[in-house]
């Protein structure tokens, strides 16, 4: 009996692991292979057959869009469902992917419900759900209550967000974003501002320190409580054109900013998972210039 086979393509091991765990917990009979970039995926697709491709957009060597264009040029891959897993949700990128033949989108950060719903939908359209059900207990596929690994990693917050259309374009972050959200003259001093996107909502943040490995962020405590190991995207405005850089990662640590239980602020350690040279180069330049007017608070 042949198994339903899925190829997960992402340069970030953390994201690949989230996808694999989520799919295996919800679809016990599924077979999953992984590739660290589009070039490696291209080689694997030339040797093996897959029923579904889940692919990141921004990767070194070959991007997700380039891999999608190549797949649609191959007779054997023209009809294979291709889901783009990406933090890019602006109209221009969506149109590009649709024109190239993408089957669907999953926006980063994503919940386990979003992931499994999109995969179920794609496999259903391809007529593969029966094969998947035959290789796994029917109850696990029909009840929708299999162990939610992403929810476990994110403290149960992953269930809050329901499956949705492609993610909206991130709003440009201005220097006044954090003080406006936090109240007059109370935001902790920092090197700059950004927006942290979680599966359960967005948080304006102050950037305390920044390195190639991680960012130390401060956010105001509220109803939206970030969880350790929660997948997230950090949006940073860059350059005179106000282009937004989207950095994928996860919350490595969450602590009170002040040494008291009623602390109004939380300090988050956000670890980057991107291996894209362009993003690493951007981080290097951002760290080096340090006091650029568009990005950093005067006097920091």
C-alpha positions, 0 to 999 in steps of 0.5 A, a space after each residue: 500500500 503506497 503512502 501519501 508523500 509530502 516534501 517539506 522545503 525550508 532552510 530553517 530546521 525549526 520550521 521544518 520540524 514544526 511542519 513535520 510534527 504537526 503533520 505526523 500528529 494529525 495524519 499518522 500515515 503520512 510520509 514526509 521528506 525534507 529539503 534545506 533549499 529549492 536546489 536540493 528539493 529540485 534534485 529530490 523531485 527529479 528522483 522521487 514522486 511526491 503528492 504535495 510540496 510545502 515550500 518556503 519562499 525565501 531560501 538560499 540557492 533557489 527560492 520557493 518561487 523559482 522552484 514553483 516555476 520549475 515544477 510547473 514546467 515539468 510534465 510530471 509535476 504540473 499538477 502536484 499541489 504546491 503550497 507556499 509557506 511564507 511571511 510574504 503576504 503583500 499583493 504583488 507577491 501573491 499575484 506572482 505566485 498565483 501566476 506561477 501556479 501556486 495551489 495555496 498559501 500558509 502565512 508565517 507564523 501559522 498554527 497547527 490548525 491552519 497547517 493541517 486544514 490547508 494540507 487536508 484541502 490540497 490532498 482532497 483536491 488531488 484525490 489523495 485523502 482516501 489513500 491517507 485514510 487507508 494508511 492511518 486510523 480513520 478517527 485520527 483523520 476525521 476527529 481533528 483532535 489528534 495531538 497538536 504539537 504546535 499548540 504544545 510548543 506554544 502553550 495552547 495559543 495556536 488554537 486561537 487563530 482559525 484557518 484564513 486566506 493568505 496573510 495580509 501584508 505587514 504594516 510598515 512600522 514607524 518610530 511612533 508605533 511602540 509609544 502609541 501602543 504603550 501610552 505616553 512616555 512610558 516605553 522602555 528605551 531601546 535601539 529601535 522598533 519593530 512589529 512581532 507577528 504571532 499566530 494569535 496577533 501582532 505586538 509592537 516591540 522595542 528592540 533592545 539589542 540585535 545580533 546575527 543570532 537573536 534580538 532582545 525585544 520588549 513588549 507591553 504586557 497585555 491579553 496577548 501573552 507570548 509563549 516560549 518556543 512560539 513561532 513568530 515573524 519580526 518585521 523591521 522597516 528598512 531603507 528610505 523606501 520603507 521596505 519591510 524585512 521579515 525575519 523568521 524565528 521563535 521565542 527562546 525566552 520570555 521574562 518580566 522586564 522589571 524585577 516585580 510580579 506586576 511588571 508592565 513590560 515583558 522581555 523576549 529573546 527572539 532567535 532567528 531561524 533564517 539561513 537566507 544570505 540576503 537576510 543575514 546581510 541585512 542584519 549585518 548592515 543594520 547592526 553595523 550602522 546602529 544609529 540609522 535615522 529611519 530605524 533607531 531611536 535618537 539618543 539610544 
